[in-house]
Amino acid sequence: MWQPRRLTPEQLEERGLEAGRLLRAGRLSQAEIARQLGVSRMAVTRWAQRLQDGPRGLAALKNRPKSGRPPRLTPQRWRELLKILKKGAIHSGFETERWTLPRIRDVIARCFGVRYHTAYLSVKLRELNWSAQVPAVQARERDEELIRAWLEHDWPRIKKKLGAGVR
């Protein structure tokens, strides 16, 4: 049976509720329920305890509100940030196209009024399947004609002098 690496909170809640329904039906042992749902026996034991402890019935197995500080940026804001990043760093006022974590931090502060540590940004951006693309470094003064001429005329002479071992 294939199982994703991570289940959404809704999927986790539904799995607990299904366990509750199976426990209430009383036809299967906790071990059989654990096998059927792909969880440990201890998880089923915890769900059974929550069912017994409160008068709320299956509602006792519903997700509880998350404690702690709410996220500073909503999922919609993170999607907006990804759109900004796709437009490029120059579009956001930087001299080069290279996105660095400090630059991304500055864009977030400027656009959304929120500050994040770069270590957190690295983890969060990876979760969003975004990775920094490092551009190929080339000198601005690069002269393609001069390079082509050197490869056609000078390099064969140098190669001949150095011997056959040079590619």
Secondary structure, DSSP 8 states (H G I E B T S, - for coil): ----SS--HHHHHHHHHHHHHHHHHT-S-HHHHHHHHT--HHHHHHHHHHHHH-TTGGGGGS-----S---SS-HHHHHHHHHHHHH-TTTTT-SSS---HHHHHHHHHHHHS----HHHHHHHHHHTT----------TT--HHHHHHIIIIIHHHHHHHH-TT--
